[in-house]
Amino acid sequence: MRLRLVVRVLALVSLIVSLFMLFPIAWSLADGGDDVWAFTASLVCGVMVSVVLFRLSGGGANYRELGVREALAVVVLSWVIAVAVGALPYVLTDVTQTYTDAFFETMSGFTTTGATIITDIEAAPRALLLWRALTHWVGGMGIIVLSLAVLPFLGVGGMELYRAEVPGPTPEKLTPRVQQTAFFLWIIYVLLTVTETILLMTGGMSFFDALTHSFSTIATGGFSTRNASIAYYESAYIEWVVTFFMFASGVNFSLHFLLLTGSPLKIGRDEEFRLYVVVVALSTLLIVAVLPAGGAGIGSVVRQAAFQVASLISTTGFVSANYDVWPHFARFLLLILMCVGGCAGSTSGGIKVVRILALARTIRLEAQSTLHPRAILNVRVNGALIPRQALSSMTAFFMLYVITLLAATLAVTAFGDERLDVLTAFSGVVASLSNVGPGLGHLGPVQNCAWLPDGVKWILSFCMLAGRLELYAVLLLFLPDTWKK
């Protein structure tokens, strides 16, 4: 492995993350400048880290030499260096008491998980709340994808980075050149963000709240500027707007590209999208069926059910109601949706709908093979043949997800805290591994993670990173073969 090349790219990532701090600096100046020094010091530290890494790389790196091993190392370590630098404002503004808390909050931000250790969000400086939302927005599309969009000199190695970064089993290139693909992805990303911001302001939100909630929604993150999340606004209009954009952000961004380029009919023919729509609609109807209407009326029940379903299957994590007091059937269904996640090629986490679809068809194929042992049967998605190797990879991913989930849950329960019961620990790991944020029990939608032992915060931080990078990229770094020349 060409370690100098990896270090050179890490220097670039540290610089990009540091420069994004200019936005909260500007906002702090507009608010009176109380926290300018904290963000300025963080920016300077981040630039210094970038300079040190650049010097260590020796210069003269040829980005066209990026191979699969280098790409894996760059992608994983980029997230680590981004979180390490991005955590500095939390420490310097005294919002967090320890670096562990700051690292956890920042990892939750960049991986678009949305779990928080801040107990009084509304008391935090607005500049820091903007930074929280920005970590979602930058991490949602991906730091490496951002680099590919604005720094085309990465050259041939860019495809390896793109494959390692973009969520889903088969990342799609919208254009022949990967830099153009990254650029168009960011154009779509910005358009969705601007559109939601305008609609939320129309519903009565301030510009600051509308912008930060749009950052969180489009990135499927879930950080809010309010302690009660979206429930604070008590607005049916705002809830439906956020519901729509959470749902849309869980859709493969290549379908958004088709919509913008005048091919909307192709979207309806996409089998993953159709299954995603069916799962969302059916889950909403099932939850409505078991929820008591009370005095709120059926319209309110439908809205709450649709909001929570869209929030958790897209792994956004916003809440408009305390679903932890809902019937057991509804809670377990929501837990399943957390695991499923959104579509491949979206900003959402989870296993992904296309994998569920392919695995279901593989099971059907194996059953048919038992009845017709001489028949030649194949698995197809959208009419395309799925090779056996790809099916094996999807099966291995599913097993790896389950193994990681069980191992992390066992590790969390080993800490012995009475609040870390099986439901709390299991749902907390699911919420971290699928980048959802809120879980159930003591980590439910009206709780936070401040009370967790430091060791548990590091375990969940690892789960967030592993889930965001789809497990393989992180776990491969622990294999000796990855580091051999």
C-alpha positions as CSV (number, residue, x, y, z in Angstrom):
1,M,0.0,0.0,0.0
2,R,1.2,3.5,-0.9
3,L,0.9,5.1,2.5
4,R,2.2,8.4,1.4
5,L,-0.5,8.7,-1.1
6,V,-3.1,7.9,1.6
7,V,-1.7,10.5,3.9
8,R,-1.7,13.1,1.1
9,V,-5.4,12.6,0.6
10,L,-6.1,12.8,4.3
11,A,-4.4,16.2,4.4
12,L,-6.8,17.3,1.7
13,V,-9.8,16.0,3.7
14,S,-8.7,17.8,6.8
15,L,-8.4,21.0,4.9
16,I,-11.9,20.7,3.4
17,V,-13.5,20.0,6.7
18,S,-11.6,22.9,8.3
19,L,-12.8,25.3,5.5
20,F,-16.4,24.4,6.2
21,M,-16.0,26.0,9.6
22,L,-16.0,29.4,7.8
23,F,-19.8,29.1,7.7
24,P,-20.4,28.9,11.5
25,I,-17.7,31.6,11.9
26,A,-19.7,33.9,9.6
27,W,-23.0,33.1,11.5
28,S,-21.3,33.7,14.9
29,L,-20.2,37.1,13.7
30,A,-23.7,37.9,12.6
31,D,-25.0,36.8,16.1
32,G,-22.5,38.9,17.9
33,G,-19.2,37.0,17.6
34,D,-19.2,35.2,21.0
35,D,-18.0,31.9,19.6
36,V,-15.9,33.2,16.7
37,W,-12.7,32.4,18.6
38,A,-13.7,28.7,19.2
39,F,-14.4,28.1,15.5
40,T,-11.4,30.1,14.4
41,A,-9.1,28.1,16.7
42,S,-10.7,24.9,15.4
43,L,-10.1,26.0,11.8
44,V,-6.5,26.9,12.5
45,C,-5.9,23.5,14.2
46,G,-7.5,21.7,11.3
47,V,-5.3,23.5,8.8
48,M,-2.3,22.7,10.9
49,V,-3.2,19.1,10.8
50,S,-3.5,19.3,7.1
51,V,-0.1,20.9,6.7
52,V,1.5,18.3,8.9
53,L,0.0,15.5,7.0
54,F,1.0,17.1,3.7
55,R,4.6,17.4,4.9
56,L,4.5,13.7,6.1
57,S,3.3,12.6,2.6
58,G,6.5,14.0,1.1
59,G,4.6,15.7,-1.8
60,G,4.6,14.7,-5.4
61,A,1.8,12.2,-4.9
62,N,0.3,10.7,-8.1
63,Y,-3.4,10.3,-7.5
64,R,-3.7,8.1,-10.6
65,E,-2.0,5.4,-8.6
66,L,-4.9,5.0,-6.2
67,G,-5.8,1.4,-6.1
68,V,-8.5,-0.6,-4.2
69,R,-6.4,-0.9,-1.0
70,E,-5.5,2.8,-1.0
71,A,-9.1,3.7,-1.6
72,L,-10.4,1.7,1.3
73,A,-7.8,3.2,3.6
74,V,-8.5,6.7,2.3
75,V,-12.3,6.5,2.7
76,V,-12.2,5.0,6.3
77,L,-9.4,7.2,7.6
78,S,-10.9,10.3,5.9
79,W,-14.0,9.9,8.1
80,V,-11.8,9.4,11.2
81,I,-9.7,12.5,10.5
82,A,-12.8,14.5,9.6
83,V,-14.5,13.6,12.9
84,A,-11.3,14.2,14.9
85,V,-11.0,17.7,13.5
86,G,-14.8,18.4,13.4
87,A,-15.0,17.6,17.2
88,L,-12.9,20.6,18.2
89,P,-15.7,23.2,18.2
90,Y,-17.7,21.2,20.7
91,V,-14.8,21.1,23.1
92,L,-13.8,24.8,22.6
93,T,-17.3,26.1,23.1
94,D,-17.7,24.0,26.3
95,V,-20.9,22.3,24.9
96,T,-19.3,18.9,25.7
97,Q,-17.3,18.2,28.8
98,T,-15.0,15.5,27.3
99,Y,-13.4,14.8,23.9
100,T,-15.2,11.4,24.0
101,D,-18.6,13.3,23.9
102,A,-17.4,15.6,21.2
103,F,-16.1,12.7,19.1
104,F,-19.4,10.8,19.5
105,E,-21.5,13.9,18.6
106,T,-19.3,14.6,15.5
107,M,-19.3,11.0,14.4
108,S,-23.1,11.0,14.8
109,G,-23.1,14.1,12.6
110,F,-20.8,13.1,9.8
111,T,-22.3,9.6,9.5
112,T,-25.8,11.1,9.5
113,T,-26.8,9.1,12.6
114,G,-28.4,11.9,14.6
115,A,-27.8,10.4,18.1
116,T,-26.9,13.2,20.5
117,I,-25.3,13.7,23.9
118,I,-26.5,17.4,24.2
119,T,-29.2,17.5,26.9
120,D,-30.4,21.1,26.1
121,I,-30.0,21.7,22.4
122,E,-31.8,25.1,22.5
123,A,-29.2,26.5,24.9
124,A,-26.3,25.7,22.5
125,P,-24.9,28.5,20.4
126,R,-26.5,28.9,17.0
127,A,-23.1,28.7,15.3
128,L,-22.6,25.3,16.8
129,L,-26.1,24.1,15.8
130,L,-25.3,25.2,12.3
131,W,-22.0,23.2,12.5
132,R,-23.9,20.1,13.7
133,A,-26.3,20.4,10.7
134,L,-23.3,21.0,8.4
135,T,-21.6,17.8,9.5
136,H,-24.8,16.0,8.5
137,W,-25.0,17.7,5.1
138,V,-21.3,17.2,4.2
139,G,-21.3,13.6,5.5
140,G,-24.6,12.8,3.8
141,M,-23.3,12.9,0.3
142,G,-19.9,11.9,1.5
143,I,-16.6,13.7,2.0
144,I,-14.9,11.8,-0.8
145,V,-17.8,12.4,-3.2
146,L,-17.3,16.1,-2.4
147,S,-13.7,15.8,-3.2
148,L,-14.4,14.1,-6.5
149,A,-16.8,16.9,-7.4
150,V,-14.5,19.8,-6.8
151,L,-11.1,18.2,-7.2
152,P,-11.0,16.3,-10.6
153,F,-7.2,15.9,-10.3
154,L,-7.8,12.7,-8.3
155,G,-8.0,11.1,-11.8
156,V,-8.3,7.4,-12.4
157,G,-8.2,6.5,-8.7
158,G,-11.4,8.4,-8.2
159,M,-13.6,5.4,-9.2
160,E,-12.1,3.3,-6.4
161,L,-12.9,6.1,-3.9
162,Y,-16.4,6.4,-5.4
163,R,-17.1,2.7,-5.1
164,A,-15.8,2.6,-1.5
165,E,-17.8,5.7,-0.4
166,V,-21.3,5.5,-2.0
167,P,-23.8,3.4,0.0
168,G,-25.3,0.4,-1.7
169,P,-24.1,-2.9,-3.4
170,T,-23.6,-1.4,-6.9
171,P,-22.9,2.4,-7.0
172,E,-24.0,3.9,-10.3
173,K,-22.2,6.3,-12.5
174,L,-24.7,8.8,-13.9
175,T,-22.2,10.0,-16.5
176,P,-19.1,8.4,-18.1
177,R,-16.7,10.3,-15.8
178,V,-16.9,9.8,-12.1
179,Q,-16.1,13.5,-11.4
180,Q,-19.1,14.5,-13.4
181,T,-21.2,11.9,-11.6
182,A,-20.1,13.4,-8.2
183,F,-20.8,16.9,-9.5
184,F,-24.4,16.1,-10.6
185,L,-25.0,14.3,-7.3
186,W,-24.1,17.5,-5.5
187,I,-26.3,19.6,-7.8
188,I,-29.3,17.4,-7.0
189,Y,-28.4,17.5,-3.3
190,V,-28.2,21.3,-3.3
191,L,-31.5,21.7,-5.2
192,L,-33.4,19.4,-2.8
193,T,-31.9,21.4,0.2
194,V,-32.9,24.7,-1.2
195,T,-36.4,23.5,-2.1
196,E,-37.1,22.2,1.4
197,T,-35.7,25.3,3.0
198,I,-38.1,27.5,1.0
199,L,-41.1,25.3,1.8
200,L,-40.3,25.1,5.5
201,M,-39.9,28.9,5.7
202,T,-43.3,29.1,3.9
203,G,-44.7,27.1,6.9
204,G,-43.5,29.6,9.4
205,M,-40.0,28.4,10.3
206,S,-37.2,30.9,10.6
207,F,-34.5,30.9,8.0
208,F,-32.0,29.4,10.5
209,D,-34.3,26.6,11.5
210,A,-35.4,25.9,8.0
211,L,-31.8,25.7,6.7
212,T,-30.5,23.5,9.5
213,H,-33.5,21.1,9.3
214,S,-33.1,20.9,5.5
215,F,-29.4,20.0,6.0
216,S,-30.5,17.2,8.4
217,T,-33.4,16.0,6.3
218,I,-31.7,15.7,2.9
219,A,-28.7,14.1,4.5
220,T,-31.1,11.7,6.4
221,G,-29.4,12.8,9.6
222,G,-31.9,13.9,12.2
223,F,-30.1,16.7,14.2
224,S,-32.7,19.3,15.2
225,T,-32.3,22.8,16.7
226,R,-35.1,22.0,19.1
227,N,-35.2,19.6,22.1
228,A,-38.5,18.2,20.9
229,S,-37.3,17.8,17.3
230,I,-40.1,18.4,14.7
231,A,-42.8,18.0,17.4
232,Y,-41.8,21.4,18.7
233,Y,-43.5,23.2,15.8
234,E,-46.9,21.5,16.2
235,S,-47.5,22.1,12.5
236,A,-49.2,19.5,10.2
237,Y,-47.8,21.4,7.2
238,I,-44.2,21.2,8.4
239,E,-44.5,17.5,9.3
240,W,-45.8,16.6,5.9
241,V,-43.1,18.6,4.1
242,V,-40.4,16.9,6.2
243,T,-42.1,13.6,5.7
244,F,-41.9,14.0,1.9
245,F,-38.3,15.0,1.9
246,M,-37.3,12.2,4.2
247,F,-39.0,9.8,1.9
248,A,-37.4,11.4,-1.2
249,S,-33.9,11.3,0.4
250,G,-34.3,7.6,0.9
251,V,-34.6,7.2,-2.8
252,N,-31.7,6.3,-5.1
253,F,-30.2,9.7,-6.3
254,S,-29.9,8.3,-9.8
255,L,-33.8,8.4,-9.9
256,H,-33.7,12.1,-9.0
257,F,-31.3,12.5,-11.8
258,L,-33.7,10.8,-14.2
259,L,-36.5,13.0,-13.0
260,L,-34.5,16.2,-13.6
261,T,-33.4,15.0,-17.0
262,G,-36.9,14.4,-18.2
263,S,-37.3,10.6,-17.8
264,P,-39.9,10.3,-15.0
265,L,-41.5,7.1,-16.4
266,K,-38.3,5.2,-15.8
267,I,-38.7,5.8,-12.1
268,G,-41.9,3.9,-11.9
269,R,-40.2,0.9,-13.5
270,D,-37.5,0.7,-10.9
271,E,-38.2,-2.4,-8.8
272,E,-36.3,-1.2,-5.8
273,F,-38.2,2.1,-5.7
274,R,-41.6,0.2,-6.1
275,L,-40.7,-2.0,-3.2
276,Y,-39.6,1.0,-1.1
277,V,-43.0,2.7,-1.8
278,V,-44.9,-0.5,-0.9
279,V,-43.0,-1.0,2.3
280,V,-43.6,2.6,3.4
281,A,-47.3,2.6,2.5
282,L,-48.0,-0.8,4.0
283,S,-46.1,0.0,7.2
284,T,-48.0,3.2,7.6
285,L,-51.3,1.5,7.2
286,L,-50.4,-1.3,9.7
287,I,-49.3,1.3,12.4
288,V,-52.5,3.3,11.8
289,A,-54.5,0.1,12.3
290,V,-53.0,-0.5,15.8
291,L,-52.8,3.1,17.0
292,P,-55.7,4.4,19.1
293,A,-57.2,7.5,17.4
294,G,-58.2,9.1,20.7
295,G,-59.3,12.7,20.5
296,A,-56.7,13.6,17.8
297,G,-58.7,12.2,14.9
298,I,-57.6,9.8,12.1
299,G,-55.8,12.5,10.2
300,S,-53.4,13.1,13.0
301,V,-52.8,9.4,13.5
302,V,-52.0,8.9,9.8
303,R,-49.7,11.9,9.8
304,Q,-47.8,10.6,12.9
305,A,-47.5,7.1,11.5
306,A,-46.3,8.3,8.0
307,F,-43.8,10.7,9.6
308,Q,-42.2,8.0,11.9
309,V,-42.2,5.4,9.1
310,A,-40.5,7.8,6.6
311,S,-38.1,8.9,9.3
312,L,-36.9,5.5,10.4
313,I,-36.8,3.7,7.1
314,S,-34.9,6.6,5.6
315,T,-32.8,6.5,8.8
316,T,-33.3,10.2,9.3
317,G,-34.3,10.0,13.0
318,F,-36.6,13.0,13.3
319,V,-39.5,12.5,15.6
320,S,-43.0,14.1,15.8
321,A,-44.3,11.7,18.5
322,N,-43.0,9.5,21.2
323,Y,-43.3,6.2,19.4
324,D,-41.7,4.3,22.3
325,V,-45.1,4.4,24.0
326,W,-46.9,2.9,21.0
327,P,-48.1,-0.7,21.0
328,H,-45.4,-3.4,20.8
329,F,-46.4,-4.3,17.2
330,A,-45.8,-0.8,16.0
331,R,-42.5,-0.5,17.9
332,F,-41.2,-3.8,16.6
333,L,-42.2,-2.9,13.0
334,L,-40.3,0.4,13.3
335,L,-37.3,-1.5,14.6
336,I,-37.4,-3.7,11.5
337,L,-37.6,-0.6,9.3
338,M,-34.5,0.7,10.9
339,C,-32.6,-2.4,9.8
340,V,-34.1,-2.3,6.3
341,G,-33.1,1.3,5.5
342,G,-33.6,3.2,2.3
343,C,-32.6,2.6,-1.3
344,A,-29.0,2.0,-2.5
345,G,-27.4,5.2,-3.8
346,S,-29.3,7.3,-1.3
347,T,-28.0,9.1,1.8
348,S,-29.8,6.6,4.1
349,G,-28.3,3.8,6.0
350,G,-29.5,0.3,6.8
351,I,-29.2,-2.9,4.8
352,K,-30.9,-1.3,1.8
353,V,-34.1,-2.3,0.0
354,V,-32.3,-3.7,-3.1
355,R,-30.4,-6.2,-1.0
356,I,-33.7,-7.3,0.7
357,L,-35.3,-7.6,-2.8
358,A,-32.3,-9.6,-4.2
359,L,-32.1,-11.9,-1.1
360,A,-35.9,-12.6,-1.3
361,R,-35.6,-13.6,-4.9
362,T,-32.6,-15.8,-4.1
363,I,-34.6,-17.6,-1.5
364,R,-37.4,-18.1,-4.0
365,L,-34.8,-19.3,-6.6
366,E,-33.4,-21.9,-4.1
367,A,-36.9,-23.2,-3.4
368,Q,-37.6,-23.5,-7.2
369,S,-34.3,-25.3,-7.6
370,T,-35.4,-27.9,-5.1
371,L,-38.6,-28.5,-7.2
372,H,-36.8,-28.3,-10.5
373,P,-33.1,-29.4,-10.0
374,R,-32.3,-29.4,-13.7
375,A,-33.7,-25.9,-14.4
376,I,-31.4,-23.0,-15.1
377,L,-32.7,-20.2,-12.9
378,N,-31.3,-16.7,-12.4
379,V,-32.0,-13.8,-10.1
380,R,-32.9,-10.5,-11.9
381,V,-33.5,-7.0,-10.7
382,N,-34.9,-4.4,-13.1
383,G,-34.4,-7.0,-15.8
384,A,-30.6,-7.3,-15.2
385,L,-29.0,-10.6,-14.3
386,I,-27.5,-10.5,-10.8
387,P,-24.3,-12.6,-11.0
388,R,-23.8,-15.3,-8.4
389,Q,-20.8,-13.5,-7.0
390,A,-22.9,-10.4,-6.4
391,L,-25.6,-12.5,-4.6
392,S,-22.9,-14.1,-2.5
393,S,-21.6,-10.7,-1.6
394,M,-25.1,-9.5,-0.6
395,T,-25.6,-12.7,1.5
396,A,-22.2,-12.1,3.2
397,F,-23.1,-8.5,3.9
398,F,-26.4,-9.5,5.5
399,M,-24.6,-12.1,7.7
400,L,-21.9,-9.6,8.6
401,Y,-24.6,-7.0,9.6
402,V,-26.2,-9.6,11.9
403,I,-22.8,-10.7,13.4
404,T,-21.7,-7.1,14.0
405,L,-25.2,-6.3,15.5
406,L,-25.0,-9.2,17.9
407,A,-21.4,-8.7,18.9
408,A,-21.8,-5.0,19.5
409,T,-25.0,-5.6,21.5
410,L,-23.2,-8.2,23.6
411,A,-20.3,-5.7,24.2
412,V,-22.7,-2.9,25.2
413,T,-24.6,-5.1,27.7
414,A,-21.3,-6.2,29.2
415,F,-20.9,-2.7,30.8
416,G,-23.5,-3.7,33.4
417,D,-25.4,-0.4,33.6
418,E,-29.0,-1.3,34.7
419,R,-30.3,1.1,32.1
420,L,-28.6,-0.9,29.3
421,D,-31.2,-3.6,29.2
422,V,-31.5,-5.9,26.2
423,L,-34.0,-3.7,24.4
424,T,-32.1,-0.5,25.0
425,A,-28.7,-2.0,24.0
426,F,-30.1,-3.9,20.9
427,S,-32.1,-1.0,19.6
428,G,-29.2,1.4,20.3
429,V,-26.8,-0.7,18.3
430,V,-29.4,-1.0,15.5
431,A,-29.9,2.7,15.5
432,S,-26.1,3.3,15.3
433,L,-25.3,0.6,12.8
434,S,-28.1,1.7,10.5
435,N,-27.3,5.4,11.1
436,V,-30.8,6.1,12.5
437,G,-30.2,7.9,15.8
438,P,-33.0,7.2,18.3
439,G,-33.8,3.7,19.3
440,L,-36.1,2.3,22.0
441,G,-36.1,2.1,25.8
442,H,-33.6,4.4,27.5
443,L,-32.3,5.4,24.1
444,G,-35.8,6.2,22.7
445,P,-37.0,9.2,20.8
446,V,-37.4,11.5,23.9
447,Q,-34.1,10.4,25.4
448,N,-30.4,11.1,24.6
449,C,-27.0,9.4,24.8
450,A,-25.4,11.7,27.5
451,W,-25.8,9.0,30.2
452,L,-24.0,6.3,28.3
453,P,-20.6,5.1,29.7
454,D,-17.6,6.3,27.6
455,G,-16.8,2.8,26.5
456,V,-20.3,2.4,25.0
457,K,-20.0,5.7,23.2
458,W,-16.8,4.5,21.5
459,I,-18.5,1.2,20.6
460,L,-21.5,3.0,19.1
461,S,-19.2,5.4,17.3
462,F,-17.5,2.5,15.7
463,C,-20.9,1.1,14.7
464,M,-21.9,4.4,13.1
465,L,-18.8,4.5,11.0
466,A,-19.0,0.8,10.0
467,G,-22.7,1.2,9.1
468,R,-22.1,4.4,7.1
469,L,-19.3,2.7,5.1
470,E,-21.3,-0.6,4.7
471,L,-19.1,-2.7,7.0
472,Y,-16.7,-4.1,4.5
473,A,-14.5,-0.9,4.1
474,V,-14.0,-0.7,7.9
475,L,-13.5,-4.3,8.6
476,L,-11.1,-4.9,5.7
477,L,-8.6,-2.5,7.4
478,F,-8.2,-5.1,10.2
479,L,-7.0,-7.7,7.7
480,P,-3.2,-8.0,7.3
481,D,-3.5,-8.5,3.5
482,T,-4.9,-5.0,3.2
483,W,-1.6,-3.5,4.4
484,K,0.8,-5.7,2.4
485,K,2.7,-4.2,-0.5
